[in-house]
Amino acid sequence: MTTALLICAVAAGAALGGIVRYALAVAAQKKTGTKLAGTFTANMFACLIAGMAYATLRESASASGGAEGLWREASWAAVMVGFAGGMSTWSTLAGEVGERLSQHFWRALGYLFLTLIGGVACAFTGVILPPLFGF
């Protein structure tokens, strides 16, 4: 039962994360003619959400025990693994950087580093925000 619940939690979170990522890519394509901004936004938001999930759900299920422990584990699976994982997109990032390397090497490299540094900054922000607001 627990395994089935966790698989369903990951699947539901990933479906929602994938939908958000797709919507951001479509909106960026319409507005700018490229999906770069959508990919960047999706990755930053996913890192922020992952940081917030870590800060609020990091207690292990065994520490909480019972129904609360199962809820925490399912929430972790849905938000951290499913939603943030489904929204973030390393494969698209790699493709976008790869496409631009031969034409705009320094821009491609800058985009890659901006994504990496921005992702770490967003994850860090996600970790420190919940305690500031009492979560």
C-alpha positions in Angstrom: 0.0 0.0 0.0 2.7 2.4 0.9 4.7 1.8 -2.3 1.6 2.3 -4.4 0.8 5.5 -2.6 4.3 6.9 -3.1 4.3 5.9 -6.8 0.9 7.7 -7.2 2.3 10.8 -5.4 5.3 11.0 -7.6 3.2 10.5 -10.7 0.7 13.2 -9.7 3.4 15.6 -8.9 5.4 14.9 -12.1 2.2 15.4 -14.2 1.6 18.8 -12.6 5.3 19.8 -12.9 5.4 18.8 -16.5 2.2 20.8 -17.3 3.7 23.9 -15.6 7.0 23.4 -17.5 5.1 23.0 -20.8 3.0 26.1 -20.2 6.1 28.2 -19.4 7.8 27.0 -22.6 4.8 27.8 -24.7 4.4 31.3 -23.1 8.1 32.0 -23.7 7.9 30.8 -27.3 5.0 33.1 -28.0 6.5 36.1 -26.3 10.1 35.9 -27.3 10.3 33.4 -30.2 12.4 31.0 -28.1 11.8 28.6 -25.2 15.0 29.7 -23.4 13.1 31.9 -20.9 10.6 29.2 -20.2 13.2 26.6 -19.6 15.1 29.0 -17.3 12.0 29.9 -15.4 10.9 26.3 -15.0 14.4 25.3 -13.7 14.5 28.2 -11.2 11.0 27.7 -9.9 11.7 23.9 -9.6 14.8 24.7 -7.5 12.9 27.1 -5.3 10.2 24.5 -4.7 12.7 21.8 -4.0 14.4 24.0 -1.4 11.1 24.8 0.2 10.1 21.1 0.3 13.5 20.3 1.9 13.0 23.0 4.5 9.4 22.0 5.4 9.4 18.2 4.8 12.9 17.1 5.6 12.0 15.1 8.7 12.0 11.5 7.8 8.9 9.4 7.9 10.4 7.2 10.5 10.9 10.2 12.8 7.3 11.1 12.5 5.8 7.6 12.4 2.2 6.6 11.7 -0.1 8.5 9.5 1.9 11.7 9.8 5.0 9.9 8.7 3.2 8.5 5.7 1.8 11.9 4.8 5.3 13.5 5.0 6.8 10.8 2.9 4.0 11.1 0.3 4.3 14.9 0.3 8.0 14.7 -0.1 7.5 12.2 -3.0 4.9 14.4 -4.7 6.6 17.8 -4.3 10.3 17.1 -4.3 10.6 14.1 -6.6 7.4 14.5 -8.7 6.6 18.2 -9.1 10.1 19.7 -8.9 11.6 16.8 -10.9 8.8 17.0 -13.5 9.2 20.8 -13.9 13.0 20.9 -14.0 14.5 20.0 -17.3 18.1 19.1 -17.6 17.6 17.5 -21.0 16.1 20.6 -22.5 18.8 22.7 -21.0 21.5 20.5 -22.5 19.8 20.6 -25.9 19.4 24.4 -25.8 23.0 24.9 -24.8 24.2 22.4 -27.4 22.3 24.1 -30.2 23.9 27.4 -29.4 27.5 26.3 -28.7 28.6 26.5 -32.3 27.0 29.9 -33.0 27.1 31.7 -29.8 29.7 29.9 -27.6 29.9 32.5 -24.9 26.2 33.1 -24.7 25.6 29.4 -24.4 28.2 29.1 -21.7 26.8 32.1 -19.9 23.3 30.7 -20.1 24.5 27.4 -18.6 26.4 29.1 -15.8 23.5 31.5 -15.1 21.1 28.5 -14.8 23.5 26.6 -12.5 24.2 29.6 -10.2 20.6 30.7 -10.3 19.4 27.2 -9.5 21.6 27.0 -6.4 20.5 30.5 -5.3 16.8 29.6 -5.8 17.3 26.3 -3.8 19.0 28.2 -1.0 16.3 30.8 -1.0 13.7 28.0 -0.8 15.4 26.6 2.2 15.6 29.9 4.1 12.2 31.3 3.3 9.9 28.8 5.2 11.6 29.3 8.6 11.3 33.1 8.1 7.6 32.7 7.7 7.2 30.2 10.5 6.8 27.0 8.5 
